């Protein structure tokens, strides 16, 4: 369900009701690994290594922490969405800042390659990475996506889908800021069908 135009909001949407039954994509450790892989937030080899070395139940515990983080951030976003984020909100962001402060990220110089797969040397590039010391470090890239929502998105443009039973949120980046649905193929189509049935009922 990567429909939000913002990975931090897509993280909130990792629990949703796309049809009739709620689905939690990070309901356990394996689900968290799959979500991180699909979001391309953690290199595949790092995910494989962390899974191979995790103790029994460790990844499930981290998934639980991720769910707690998700629900905290959902509350924050819902409280402030629809209007500019005020400076006083900074105090509320202390849990996120504590997570970010635990990071051991660093930059390193790597060989730069052509995008087309050419093996020829094309100079050097500065790459940002981190030390993945434990399964809990999987929370760090998630924290960064949430921080980008706070720092890079206009909270005036964050919306909840207007579908009656839908729980999904998104950043409205359309030119007229007129987006109403998580997806026209899902909730938008349902609304059109409901409006059509209503019109037919009135005529009948």
C-alpha positions in Angstrom: 0.0 0.0 0.0 2.6 2.6 -1.1 0.1 5.2 -2.2 0.8 8.1 0.1 3.5 9.9 -2.0 5.5 10.0 1.3 7.2 6.9 2.8 6.6 8.2 6.4 2.9 8.2 5.7 3.1 4.9 3.9 4.5 3.6 7.2 1.4 4.8 8.9 -0.6 3.0 6.2 1.2 -0.3 6.9 -2.0 -1.2 8.8 -5.2 -0.6 6.7 -8.5 -2.0 5.6 -8.1 -2.1 1.8 -11.3 -4.1 1.3 -13.2 -5.3 4.4 -10.7 -6.9 6.8 -7.9 -5.0 8.5 -4.4 -6.0 7.4 -1.2 -5.3 9.3 1.8 -5.6 7.1 4.2 -5.5 10.1 2.3 -7.9 12.3 5.5 -9.8 13.0 9.2 -9.8 12.4 9.0 -11.3 8.9 6.3 -8.8 7.9 8.6 -5.9 9.1 11.5 -7.3 7.0 9.2 -7.6 3.9 7.9 -4.0 4.4 11.4 -2.6 4.7 12.5 -4.5 1.6 9.5 -3.2 -0.4 10.1 0.3 0.8 13.8 0.0 -0.2 14.8 1.4 3.2 17.3 -1.3 4.1 19.7 -3.1 1.7 18.7 -6.7 1.0 22.0 -8.1 2.2 21.6 -6.3 5.5 18.1 -7.7 6.0 19.4 -11.2 5.3 22.2 -10.8 7.8 20.0 -9.4 10.5 17.5 -12.2 10.0 20.2 -14.8 10.1 21.7 -13.5 13.4 18.5 -12.5 15.2 17.7 -14.4 18.4 14.3 -16.2 18.7 11.6 -13.6 19.1 13.9 -10.7 18.6 12.5 -9.6 15.2 8.9 -10.0 16.5 9.9 -7.7 19.4 11.3 -5.1 17.0 8.1 -5.3 14.9 6.1 -4.6 18.1 8.3 -1.5 18.7 7.6 -0.5 15.1 3.9 -0.8 15.6 4.1 1.3 18.7 6.1 3.9 16.8 3.5 3.8 14.0 0.6 4.4 16.3 2.4 7.3 18.1 3.1 8.9 14.7 -0.4 8.4 13.5 -1.7 10.3 16.5 0.8 13.1 15.9 -0.1 13.4 12.2 -3.8 13.3 12.7 -3.6 15.9 15.4 -1.7 18.4 13.2 -2.8 17.6 9.6 -4.8 20.1 7.6 -2.9 23.1 8.8 0.8 24.3 9.0 2.8 22.6 11.7 3.3 25.0 14.6 6.7 25.4 16.3 5.3 24.2 19.6 4.9 20.8 18.1 8.6 20.3 18.5 8.2 19.1 22.1 5.8 16.4 21.0 8.5 15.1 18.7 10.9 14.1 21.5 10.2 10.3 21.0 11.3 10.6 17.4 14.4 12.6 18.2 15.4 10.1 20.8 15.3 7.4 18.2 17.2 9.4 15.7 19.9 10.2 18.3 20.7 6.5 18.7 21.8 6.3 15.0 25.4 5.4 14.1 25.3 6.7 10.5 28.4 7.7 8.6 29.5 8.6 5.1 32.1 6.7 3.0 33.7 7.1 -0.4 32.7 4.4 -2.9 33.4 3.7 -6.5 30.8 5.3 -8.7 29.4 3.1 -11.5 27.4 4.0 -14.7 23.7 3.4 -14.3 23.6 1.2 -17.4 25.6 -1.5 -15.7 29.0 -0.6 -17.3 31.7 -2.0 -15.2 34.0 0.9 -16.1 35.2 3.2 -13.3 33.4 6.5 -13.3 35.0 8.3 -10.4 33.9 8.3 -6.8 30.7 9.1 -4.8 30.0 9.9 -1.2 27.6 7.3 0.2 25.6 7.6 3.4 25.3 4.3 5.4 25.1 3.1 9.0 26.3 0.4 11.3 23.5 -2.2 11.6 24.5 -3.4 15.1 21.2 -5.1 16.0 17.7 -5.8 14.9 16.6 -2.6 16.6 18.6 -0.5 14.1 15.9 -1.4 11.6 13.8 1.3 13.2 16.3 4.0 12.3 15.4 4.3 8.5 11.7 4.3 9.5 12.5 7.2 11.9 14.1 9.1 9.1 11.1 8.7 6.9 8.9 10.1 9.7 11.3 13.0 10.2 11.1 13.8 6.5 7.3 14.1 6.8 7.7 16.6 9.6 10.5 18.6 7.9 9.6 18.3 4.2 5.9 17.9 3.9 3.3 20.7 4.4 0.9 19.4 7.0 -1.8 21.5 5.3 -1.5 19.0 2.4 -1.7 15.8 4.5 -5.2 14.2 4.1 -7.1 11.2 5.1 -8.9 9.3 2.4 -12.6 10.3 2.2 -13.7 6.6 1.8 -16.1 5.9 4.7 -14.3 2.9 5.9 -10.8 3.7 4.7 -8.0 4.5 7.2 -5.3 5.5 4.7 -3.5 8.8 4.6 -1.6 10.6 1.9 0.3 13.8 1.0 -1.7 15.7 -1.6 0.9 16.8 -4.2 -1.6 17.5 -7.0 -1.5 20.9 -8.5 -4.9 22.0 -7.3 -4.6 20.1 -4.0 -7.8 18.3 -5.0 -7.0 14.7 -4.2 -9.7 13.0 -2.2 -9.0 9.3 -2.3 -6.2 6.9 -1.4 -6.7 5.4 -4.9 -9.2 6.1 -7.6 -9.2 2.3 -8.3 -10.4 1.5 -4.8 -12.1 4.2 -2.8 -12.6 6.6 -5.7 -14.4 3.9 -7.7 -16.5 2.9 -4.7 -17.6 6.5 -4.3 -18.5 6.8 -8.0 -20.5 3.6 -7.8 -22.3 4.8 -4.6 -23.1 8.1 -6.3 -24.5 6.3 -9.3 -26.7 4.0 -7.2 -28.0 7.1 -5.4 -28.9 8.9 -8.6 -30.6 5.8 -9.9 -32.6 5.4 -6.7 -33.7 9.0 -6.9 -34.9 8.6 -10.5 -36.6 5.4 -9.6 
